[in-house]
Amino acid sequence: MEYIIGEFLGSLFLILFGGGVVANVVLSKSKGENGGWITITAGWAFAVMIGVFVASSSGSPQADINPAVTLAKYFLGVYDSLTYVISAALAQISGCFTGAILVWLTYLPHWKETQDQEAKLAVFCTAPAISHVPGNLISEIIGTVALIFGVGAIVTSGDFAAGMVPYLVGMLVWGIGLSLGGPTGYAINPARDLGPRLAHACLPVANKGSSQWHYAWIPVIGPVTGAAIAAGLWQNIL
């Protein structure tokens, strides 16, 4: 059961760094205010990198920190137990929830100073640039397929030292953010969106506004669908 601790801690660090960089850029009177999209995508790349390192060193050999990745590996036969997939996903969601609480605490005085409710929500979870259900769903599916294929390529296409994989996966996520992240904010990870969205709903964030649950299914169903498609393509093409 050590993998549960590893997935929890890795996911916690994913949000601590990922949600943290968004907070630094969008919250009022932060040192990094108005840092821009490049800063956010770079911060998320480092978040994935450190999250994978923490998960791996804490007992999770695969260090997925993403239910979509875990599910794709199940479809591909890396895992043979659906119970493993469910327990890992719950650990990932819980870790992301906890990481979001730590981000809220880190920026505690800035929530009151920030008037933009959507900016505050963006620290926790994703939202579409243009609300368009089919387009938003397609964007999340394509981003997740790119993630799964990219991870598969990284771990199977050479004798990389084990320690290089987190760096390369971080670079992959950076590329996805830069190239594909504009429409929805590239959740590509159900836990990354659902856990912090739950935290936003529960926490006493000053003048926080809606948690936008009407949209919340897209960053869950999109990555899950993308994981299934990517696994099927990987089995039949490669």
Backbone as a ProteinNet text record, in pm:
[ID]
protein_1_A
[PRIMARY]
MEYIIGEFLGSLFLILFGGGVVANVVLSKSKGENGGWITITAGWAFAVMIGVFVASSSGSPQADINPAVTLAKYFLGVYDSLTYVISAALAQISGCFTGAILVWLTYLPHWKETQDQEAKLAVFCTAPAISHVPGNLISEIIGTVALIFGVGAIVTSGDFAAGMVPYLVGMLVWGIGLSLGGPTGYAINPARDLGPRLAHACLPVANKGSSQWHYAWIPVIGPVTGAAIAAGLWQNIL
[TERTIARY]
81.2	0	85.1	217.6	302.8	273.2	225.4	197.3	92	1	-101.4	-36.8	58.8	129.7	206.6	273.8	349.1	261.5	147.4	57.3	-4	-34.6	-88.6	12.4	135.1	236.5	278.5	293.7	328.7	222.5	95.6	-14.8	-24.1	6	9	111.2	231.1	334.6	300.7	232.8	187.2	105.1	10	-77.3	-8.8	74.5	145	226.2	295	373.3	286.7	194.2	112	8.8	-69.5	-163	-90.5	27.4	105.6	150.2	192.8	237.9	120.2	2.8	-114.6	-149.5	-145.5	-172.4	-73.4	52	154.9	130.4	74.1	52.9	-77.6	-185	-317.5	-367.7	-312.3	-363.4	-303.3	-384.1	-341.3	-232	-137.7	-27.7	70.2	65.3	166.7	292.8	408.1	534.2	536.3	463	463.6	341.5	265.6	140.5	164	75.1	80.3	202.4	250.2	365.3	337.9	212	175.1	172.4	126.9	104.6	233.9	344.1	470.5	514	496.2	530.1	444.5	315.3	224.8	259.7	282	313.1	447.8	543.9	673.2	657.8	579.6	557	490.5	393.6	327.6	422.5	514.6	614.9	700.4	745.7	824.6	740.1	610.3	520.5	510.4	495.7	489	620.9	730.7	862.3	881.8	858.5	881.2	777.5	653.2	550.7	588.2	644.6	687.4	803.3	898.4	1010	960.7	871.4	821.4	743.5	655.6	577.2	668.6	767.8	858.7	939.5	986.4	1070.4	988.6	854.8	768	694.7	726.1	667.8	584.2	571.8	493.8	588.6	613.8	711.3	678.2	549	508.3	494.1	466.2	456.3	365.9	240.5	148.9	100.7	63.7	4	-106.3	-176.6	-280.7	-366.4	-495.6	-581	-588.9	-575.2	-578.7	-458.8	-342.5	-223.5	-239.4	-288.6	-310.8	-408.8	-517.1	-618.2	-560.4	-483.3	-422.1	-330.2	-256.3	-167	-246.6	-363.3	-450.7	-496.7	-539.1	-581.5	-466.2	-344.4	-226.9	-166.7	-225.4	-179.8	-67.4	-29.6	73.6	19.6	-107.4	-176.5	-282.4	-298.4	-397.9	-514.2	-521.1	-626.1	-697.9	-829.7	-908.8	-910.4	-897.7	-889.9	-769.5	-657.4	-537	-565.2	-631.6	-661.3	-747.9	-851.4	-943.9	-874.2	-796.9	-728.5	-622.9	-552.5	-454.2	-523.3	-637.4	-710.1	-758.8	-807.9	-853	-737	-620.5	-501.6	-460.3	-468.1	-431.9	-527.4	-655.6	-754.3	-734.1	-710.6	-689.4	-563.1	-457.1	-334.5	-353.1	-426.6	-452.9	-539.8	-636	-720.2	-634.7	-545.1	-460	-361.6	-305.4	-214.5	-281.9	-409	-483.1	-502.4	-524.5	-536.9	-406.3	-293.9	-164.1	-139.2	-183.4	-171.4	-255.7	-377	-464.6	-398.3	-337	-269.3	-147.3	-73.1	47	12.5	-98	-138.4	-254.8	-261.2	-377.3	-422.2	-333.5	-383.5	-420.5	-386.4	-406.7	-547.1	-619	-754.1	-846.4	-834.9	-919.2	-883.2	-755.3	-709.2	-749.3	-783.7	-816.8	-967.4	-1009.3	-1152.2	-1207	-1123.7	-1165.7	-1193.2	-1319.7	-1357.3	-1309.4	-1308.7	-1261.8	-1111.2	-1037.9	-894.3	-869.1	-947.7	-931.9	-966	-1069.6	-1104.3	-993.3	-927.7	-822.6	-704.5	-684.2	-577.4	-605.9	-732.9	-772.8	-798.5	-863.2	-907.3	-916.5	-954.6	-958	-1096.2	-1096.9	-1220.4	-1192.6	-1292.7	-1268	-1249.6	-1165.2	-1151.7	-1278.7	-1334.2	-1464.4	-1549.6	-1666.4	-1751.9	-1815.3	-1767.4	-1814.9	-1796	-1901.2	-1889.9	-1818.5	-1861.2	-1789.2	-1642	-1615.4	-1478.1	-1392.5	-1449.1	-1375.5	-1343.9	-1441.3	-1420.8	-1315.7	-1324.1	-1225.8	-1086	-1075	-944.5	-881.9	-961.6	-910.2	-874	-952.5	-922.2	-790.2	-773.9	-651.7	-529.6	-541.9	-430	-389.9	-489.7	-459.6	-399.6	-447.7	-386.8	-240.3	-212.8	-74.9	8.8	-49.3	22	54.5	-44.3	-23.5	77.6	62.9	157.9	298.1	305.6	436	504.3	429.1	486.4	531.3	448	484.7	611.9	623.9	743.6	867.4	852.9	966.7	1018.9	927.2	971.8	1008.8	979.7	1008.6	1109.1	1151.4	1230.6	1377.6	1434.8	1578.1	1620.3	1750.2	1805.7	1830.4	1721.9	1734.3	1762.4	1848.2	1865	1731.6	1700.3	1569.9	1543.1	1647.5	1630.1	1593.8	1606.3	1573.3	1423.9	1352.1	1211.5	1128.5	1138.4	1058.6	1086.4	1213.4	1246.5	1179.4	1184.7	1128.1	975.6	913.2	767.5	727.9	807.1	781.2	788.4	888.6	900.5	782.4	735.5	618.3	496.9	472.6	358.4	374.2	496.2	522.2	480.1	520.9	484.1	334.3	266.4	120.7	56.5	105.3	50.4	70	190.4	220.7	141.8	124.6	65.2	-84.7	-130.9	-269.3	-349.5	-287.4	-352.4	-447	-447.4	-526.5	-676.6	-739	-885.6	-941.5	-877.9	-938.1	-845.2	-718.9	-625.6	-561.1	-581.5	-518.1	-514.5	-632.5	-637.1	-560.8	-596.9	-538.6	-514.7	-588.5	-569.9	-693.8	-781.3	-903.4	-877.3	-774.5	-745.3	-697.5	-616.6	-564	-676.4	-789	-900.9	-1002.1	-1039.5	-1146.3	-1106.1	-985.2	-942.6	-939.6	-871.4	-870.5	-1006.4	-1088.4	-1222.5	-1303.7	-1289.3	-1353.9	-1300.8	-1169.9	-1110.5	-1166.2	-1179.6	-1236.8	-1378	-1454.7	-1592	-1597.2	-1498.3	-1499.8	-1431.8	-1330.7	-1249.6	-1318.9	-1289.8	-1346	-1264.4	-1254	-1183.2	-1265.2	-1201.8	-1273.5	-1339.6	-1471.2	-1547.5	-1512.4	-1526	-1472.4	-1560.8	-1688.5	-1775.2	-1800.8	-1852.6	-1893	-1773.4	-1789.2	-1689.4	-1712.2	-1816.2	-1847.1	-1857	-1942.6	-1961.1	-2027.1	-2093.2	-2153.2	-2047.5	-1924.5	-1815.8	-1729.9	-1738.3	-1641.8	-1633.9	-1738.3	-1734.7	-1639.5	-1616.9	-1533.3	-1388.1	-1324.3	-1186.2	-1174.2	-1284	-1281.1	-1305.2	-1416.1	-1452.3	-1355.9	-1311.6	-1218.3	-1089.5	-1018.6	-896.3	-919.8	-1028.9	-1057.9	-1078.8	-1154.5	-1176.1	-1044.5	-966.4	-836.9	-745.2	-748.4	-666.5	-706.3	-837	-885.1	-846.9	-862.7	-827.1	-677.2	-598.1	-452.4	-405	-461.6	-423	-458.8	-577.6	-618	-528.6	-495.7	-407.2	-267.8	-219.2	-85.7	-76.7	-181.6	-181.7	-189.3	-259.7	-286.8	-192.8	-120.4	-31.5	115.1	150.7	292.4	326.3
-121.6	0	127.5	112.3	230.6	320.6	261.2	342	448.1	420.1	518.1	642.5	621.6	735.1	811	736.4	799.7	882.1	826.2	898.9	1019.7	1005	1117.3	1231.5	1200.3	1304.4	1365.7	1282	1335.7	1430.4	1394	1478.8	1606.5	1594.9	1713.9	1814.7	1766.5	1856.9	1910.2	1828.8	1875.3	2002.4	2003.2	2119.2	2229.9	2193.4	2296.3	2386.1	2325.3	2402.2	2455	2371.7	2411.7	2516.4	2488.2	2589.5	2711.1	2687.6	2797.3	2896.4	2846.2	2939.4	3019.3	2957.8	3032.8	3141.1	3107	3206.3	3322.1	3290.4	3393	3489.7	3438.4	3520.5	3598.5	3539.3	3602.1	3674.2	3645.5	3710	3848.3	3939.4	4078.4	4092.2	4180.6	4217.8	4103.5	4000.1	3896.1	3945.6	3893.9	3932.6	3897.2	3792.5	3749.2	3792.1	3887.8	3928.1	3967.7	3921.5	3948.7	3884.8	3774.7	3705.9	3640.1	3610	3562	3410.5	3371.5	3231.1	3150.2	3210.3	3138.7	3100.6	3190.6	3161.2	3047.3	3051.5	2948.3	2811.6	2804.9	2675.5	2621.6	2710.4	2666.2	2614.6	2686.3	2642.3	2506.7	2481.9	2351	2241.4	2274.9	2175.9	2133.7	2232.2	2200.1	2125.9	2160.1	2092.8	1944	1911.8	1770.9	1701	1767.3	1708.9	1674.3	1769.6	1744.2	1647.1	1652.6	1558.7	1415.3	1391.6	1256.8	1211.7	1300.8	1265.7	1229.2	1310.1	1286.1	1155.1	1131.6	1008	886.1	892.3	779.2	751.8	856.9	839.4	804.2	820	796	663.3	580.6	446.8	410.3	500.7	467.9	443	319.4	290.3	354.4	363.7	421	573	626.8	771.9	837.5	793.3	843.5	985.8	1013.3	1138.8	1190.5	1101.1	1137.7	1014.8	1016.7	901.1	861.8	957.6	924.2	838.5	870.9	790.7	651.8	646.7	517.9	432.1	494.1	420.7	370.1	453.2	410.4	290.8	292.6	180	53.5	70	-45	-104.9	-19.1	-66.8	-134.5	-89.6	-143.3	-264.1	-302.3	-421.1	-398.7	-273.7	-246.1	-279.9	-247.1	-285.5	-389.1	-487	-591.3	-587.9	-481.7	-474	-340.1	-346.6	-223.8	-161.1	-242.4	-190	-99.3	-138.3	-54.9	80.9	78.9	202.3	294.4	237.8	318.6	374.5	290.5	337.6	441.9	423.9	524.4	655.7	648.7	769.7	845.1	771.9	836.7	904	838	898.6	1024.2	1019.8	1134.8	1251.8	1223.8	1330.2	1390.1	1303.9	1352.1	1437.1	1394.2	1471.7	1607.6	1611.8	1739	1829.9	1772.1	1848.2	1911.8	1832.7	1881.5	1986.4	1962.6	2060.6	2194.7	2192.1	2316.9	2391.9	2318.7	2383	2453.8	2390.2	2450.8	2575.7	2574.6	2695.2	2807.5	2775.1	2875.2	2936.1	2853.5	2903.1	2987.7	2945.9	3019.3	3162.1	3178.3	3309.7	3368.6	3335.9	3368	3513.9	3614.2	3752.4	3804	3729	3778.9	3754.5	3660.8	3631.9	3751.8	3814.7	3931.1	4048.3	4058.8	4169.3	4151.9	4030.1	3999.1	4008	4092.6	4111	4015.1	3968.9	3884.4	3742.1	3703.3	3570.6	3460	3484.8	3383	3360.5	3465.6	3450.7	3363.9	3382.9	3300.9	3155.6	3132.4	2994.8	2931.2	3010	2957.5	2903.3	2951.4	2897.3	2750.8	2715.6	2582.3	2487.3	2534	2441.6	2513.6	2439.3	2494	2548.1	2631.5	2685.5	2717.7	2710.6	2733.9	2881.6	2910.1	3046.9	3088.6	2996.2	3014.2	2893.5	2917.7	2807.4	2743.3	2622.9	2550.9	2402.7	2337.7	2203	2105.8	2092	1997.2	2035	2164.7	2208.6	2190.4	2221.3	2205.3	2058.8	1972.3	1829.7	1774.9	1814.3	1769.9	1816.5	1939.8	1993.1	1909.6	1872.3	1790.3	1649.1	1595	1461.6	1463.4	1560.6	1568.7	1591.5	1680.8	1705.6	1582	1503.2	1381.9	1273.8	1260.8	1164.9	1201.8	1330.1	1375.1	1341.8	1358.3	1326	1177.7	1092.4	947.9	899	945.7	906	956	1079.1	1135	1060.7	1029.2	953.1	816.1	751.3	620.9	626.4	730.1	745.2	767.8	846.6	877.5	751.2	669.8	555.2	433.2	436.9	318.5	342.5	467	494.7	521.1	451.9	470.2	428.1	418.9	379.4	503.2	576.5	693.5	649.8	724.3	701.4	727	646.6	657.5	798.9	865.8	999.8	1104.6	1072.8	1169.2	1174.3	1068	1060.7	1176.2	1212	1325.2	1455.5	1480.5	1602.7	1602.9	1489.3	1480	1488.5	1427	1437.2	1581.8	1648.7	1789.8	1873.4	1846	1917.2	1887.2	1762.4	1725.4	1807.1	1815.7	1891.7	2040.3	2090.5	2229.1	2250.2	2157.9	2168.6	2162.4	2074.3	2065.3	2196.8	2253.2	2380.5	2492.7	2500.4	2606.8	2591.4	2467.8	2444.2	2416.4	2349.3	2301.1	2353.9	2433.2	2471.4	2588.9	2661.4	2782.6	2767.3	2665.1	2656.5	2630.1	2541.5	2499.2	2511.8	2545.5	2545.2	2410.3	2317.5	2184.5	2111.9	2072.4	1989.7	1859.6	1787.2	1657.7	1564.4	1584.4	1510.2	1531.6	1430.9	1449.9	1490.9	1435.4	1467.4	1610.3	1656.3	1792.1	1895.7	1863.6	1957	1931.9	1805.7	1773.8	1799	1754.8	1774.3	1920.3	2007.9	2149.6	2217.3	2171.8	2231.2	2202.1	2080.8	2048	2137	2162.1	2249.6	2390.8	2440	2573	2580.4	2473.8	2472	2469.7	2405.6	2386.3	2498.9	2558.9	2655.3	2791.1	2864.5	2998.7	3103.6	3085.4	3182.3	3310.9	3422.9	3550	3581.9	3606.1	3646	3557.3	3426.5	3333.8	3309.5	3326.9	3300.5	3152.4	3121.2	2984.9	2894.4	2766.2	2665.6	2608	2654.8	2618.6	2467.1	2404.8	2261	2220	2313.3	2280.6	2243.5	2291	2260.5	2144	2109.7	2019.2	1881	1837.7	1703.2	1696.7	1808.1	1805.7	1771.8	1835.1	1796.2	1661.5	1591.6	1453.2	1357	1376.2	1286	1300.4	1421.4	1442.2	1363.1	1378.7	1300.9	1150	1106.5	963.4	909.1	982.1	941.2	942.6	1046.3	1054.5	940.8	900.2	787.3	659	635	514.9	515.9	630.6	640.7	620.1	685.4	674.5	531.5	464.2	324.6	236.3	257.7	178.9	203.3	328.4	361.2	304.6	313.7	265.1	114	40.9	-104.9	-142.1	-62.8	-102.8	-41.9	61.9	128.4	96.5	90.7	76.9	-66.5
0	0	0	-10	-10.7	-130.1	-238.7	-357.2	-328.3	-234.4	-199.8	-139.5	-49	10.3	-97.1	-185.7	-291.7	-384.5	-426.2	-515.6	-445	-315.9	-239.4	-231.5	-191.7	-174.1	-307.5	-409.8	-540.1	-593.2	-574.7	-619.9	-537	-408.6	-323.1	-375.2	-406	-455.8	-594.7	-675.8	-806.6	-793	-700.5	-683.6	-604.4	-508.8	-432.8	-526.1	-622.7	-718.2	-833.3	-884.7	-998.9	-962.7	-859.6	-812.2	-758.7	-701.1	-645.6	-751.4	-867.5	-971.3	-1026.9	-1037.3	-1081.9	-980.7	-853	-749.3	-757.4	-779.3	-787.1	-901.8	-1011.6	-1130.7	-1124.8	-1070.5	-1084.7	-959.7	-843	-722.2	-704.2	-656	-639.2	-534.8	-563.3	-474.8	-448.7	-534.1	-527.5	-598.8	-559.8	-623.2	-771.9	-810	-949.7	-1027.5	-975.9	-1039.9	-1185.5	-1273.4	-1417.2	-1484.2	-1427.3	-1484.9	-1618.6	-1648.7	-1780.6	-1797.6	-1916.3	-1947.9	-1949.7	-1997	-2001.7	-1859.8	-1766.6	-1627	-1573.8	-1604.7	-1554.8	-1613.5	-1743.1	-1804.2	-1756.4	-1735.9	-1683.1	-1540.8	-1460.3	-1322.5	-1315.4	-1405.9	-1408.4	-1453.7	-1544.4	-1586.1	-1467.7	-1389.5	-1270.5	-1167	-1160.2	-1066.5	-1097.7	-1225.6	-1266	-1234.8	-1266.9	-1242.5	-1095.5	-1006.8	-864.4	-810.4	-865.5	-821.9	-852.2	-970.9	-1008.1	-918.9	-895.2	-806.7	-666.6	-612	-475.6	-470.5	-567.7	-568.9	-575.9	-663.5	-681.2	-555.4	-491.6	-372	-248.7	-258.4	-142.2	-148.8	-248.5	-249.2	-368	-468.3	-586.9	-703.6	-740.8	-845.9	-980.2	-1014.1	-1142.3	-1136.4	-1018.8	-997.9	-1102.3	-1110	-1211.9	-1182.9	-1059.8	-1011.8	-1104.2	-1169.5	-1264.5	-1291.7	-1257.1	-1282.3	-1429.6	-1520.6	-1663	-1701.4	-1645.9	-1672.1	-1610.6	-1487.8	-1421.5	-1500.3	-1548.3	-1624.9	-1757.3	-1824.6	-1951.2	-1928.2	-1819	-1788.6	-1757.1	-1699.1	-1674.5	-1807.5	-1899.6	-2032.2	-2105.5	-2079.1	-2147.9	-2076.6	-1962.7	-1891.5	-1792.9	-1771	-1670	-1531.7	-1509.2	-1386.4	-1421.3	-1334.4	-1361.3	-1263.9	-1183.9	-1082.7	-1091.1	-1111.1	-1111.6	-972.5	-870.2	-733.5	-716.9	-778.9	-774.6	-839.6	-954	-1026.7	-941.6	-878.8	-798.3	-675.5	-605.6	-484.3	-517.8	-629.6	-670.9	-705	-775.2	-812.6	-689	-590	-466.6	-394	-394.4	-333.3	-409.1	-541.7	-623.5	-600.6	-595.5	-570.6	-432	-333	-196.3	-186.8	-255.9	-255.5	-319.2	-430.2	-496.4	-409.8	-341.7	-249	-139.4	-82.3	26.1	-24.5	-143	-200.8	-221.6	-263.1	-283.1	-152.3	-43.9	87	123.1	94.2	125.3	41.2	-84.9	-167.4	-108.3	-67.6	-5.9	117.1	199.6	319.5	284.3	182.3	142.3	100.3	30.8	-20.1	61.1	187.1	269.9	264	275.5	273.7	134.8	30.4	-105.4	-158.9	-99.4	-149.1	-128.6	-14.4	14.1	-76.2	-111.1	-195.4	-341.3	-380.3	-519.6	-540.2	-631	-655.8	-761.4	-850.7	-962.2	-913.4	-909.8	-861.4	-954.4	-1083.6	-1178.2	-1165.4	-1134.5	-1112.6	-990.1	-886.5	-765.7	-794.4	-872.6	-908.8	-990.8	-1076.8	-1163.5	-1085.2	-964	-879.8	-846.9	-837.3	-795.3	-912.2	-1016.3	-1120.7	-1254	-1356.1	-1491.3	-1526.3	-1630.1	-1686.5	-1832.5	-1918.3	-2060.4	-2092.3	-2189.5	-2237.9	-2310.7	-2388	-2452.2	-2414.4	-2357.4	-2316.2	-2440	-2471.5	-2589.8	-2559.8	-2515.5	-2460.4	-2554.1	-2680.2	-2767	-2784.6	-2807	-2825.9	-2702.3	-2586.2	-2460.8	-2434.1	-2459.8	-2438.3	-2534.9	-2660	-2758.7	-2720.6	-2673.7	-2633.5	-2523.4	-2422.5	-2312.6	-2359.7	-2451.3	-2503.8	-2580.9	-2670	-2749.8	-2660.9	-2562.7	-2472.3	-2394.7	-2353	-2276.6	-2364.5	-2486.7	-2580	-2602.3	-2619.4	-2636.6	-2513	-2395.5	-2271.6	-2264.5	-2287	-2275	-2378.5	-2501.9	-2605.9	-2571.9	-2524.9	-2491.8	-2379.7	-2275.6	-2163.8	-2212.8	-2293.4	-2346.4	-2427.9	-2510.4	-2592.9	-2506.8	-2403	-2315.8	-2247.1	-2195.7	-2115.6	-2199.4	-2329.2	-2410.4	-2523.2	-2545	-2665.5	-2638.2	-2541.6	-2521.1	-2382.7	-2366.1	-2236.6	-2150.2	-2124.6	-2039	-1895.9	-1830.9	-1688.1	-1619.9	-1519.4	-1453.7	-1403.8	-1360.3	-1305.4	-1408.4	-1537.9	-1642.6	-1673.5	-1643.4	-1683.2	-1627.6	-1499.2	-1450.1	-1524	-1557.6	-1631.2	-1768.7	-1835.8	-1970.1	-1968.6	-1868.5	-1856.8	-1825.3	-1741.7	-1714.6	-1841.3	-1925.6	-2052.5	-2144.2	-2142.5	-2221.7	-2178.6	-2048.7	-1998.6	-2029.9	-2025.1	-2063.9	-2209.8	-2296.5	-2436.9	-2459	-2386.8	-2399	-2356.9	-2247.3	-2201.1	-2300.7	-2357.3	-2453.2	-2582.7	-2627.9	-2759.4	-2755.7	-2653.3	-2650.2	-2532.1	-2446.3	-2321.2	-2329.1	-2441	-2449.8	-2434.9	-2493.4	-2486.8	-2347	-2269.6	-2141.4	-2020.7	-2043	-1930.9	-1908	-1999.6	-2004.1	-1870.3	-1822.6	-1701.1	-1725.5	-1830.2	-1870.2	-1751.3	-1645.5	-1520.6	-1435	-1421.8	-1342.3	-1197.7	-1135.2	-995.5	-980.8	-1077.1	-1073	-1071.5	-1136.6	-1141.2	-1030	-1009.3	-915.9	-771	-731.7	-593.3	-553	-628	-593.3	-608.4	-702.5	-713.1	-587.5	-536.2	-408.1	-296.6	-297	-195.7	-207.8	-330.2	-351.4	-295.3	-315.4	-264.9	-112.4	-50.4	95.3	173.4	117.3	190.9	202.5	311	327	251.3	118.4	35.2	29.5	57.5	62.9	-70.8	-68	-187.1	-307	-288.5	-387.2	-508.9	-499.2	-613.3	-635.6	-753.5	-786.7	-812.5	-778.5	-812.8	-952.5	-1020.4	-1159.1	-1180.3	-1099.4	-1110.2	-1241.6	-1307.9	-1437.9	-1540.4	-1521.3	-1613.8	-1565.6	-1438.3	-1375.1	-1438.6	-1506.7	-1567.2	-1686.7	-1754.7	-1875.3	-1843.6	-1742.4	-1710.7	-1640.1	-1620.7	-1572.3	-1688.8	-1757.5	-1867.3	-1985.3	-2014.2	-2124.7	-2108.3	-1995.4	-1975.1	-1967.5	-1906.9	-1901	-2042.6	-2123.1	-2261.8	-2340	-2318.6	-2385.3	-2347.8	-2221.5	-2176.4	-2247	-2260.6	-2327.5	-2475.3	-2540	-2681.9	-2700.5	-2618	-2631.1	-2609.7	-2510	-2485	-2603.3	-2660.4	-2776.5	-2896.3	-2920.9	-3032.5	-3011	-2888.2	-2857	-2883.7	-2845	-2864.2	-3011.8	-3089.3	-3227.9	-3330.5	-3291.5	-3386.2	-3359.8	-3231.2	-3196.8	-3155.8
[MASK]
++++++++++++++++++++++++++++++++++++++++++++++++++++++++++++++++++++++++++++++++++++++++++++++++++++++++++++++++++++++++++++++++++++++++++++++++++++++++++++++++++++++++++++++++++++++++++++++++++++++++++++++++++++++++++++++++++++++++++++++

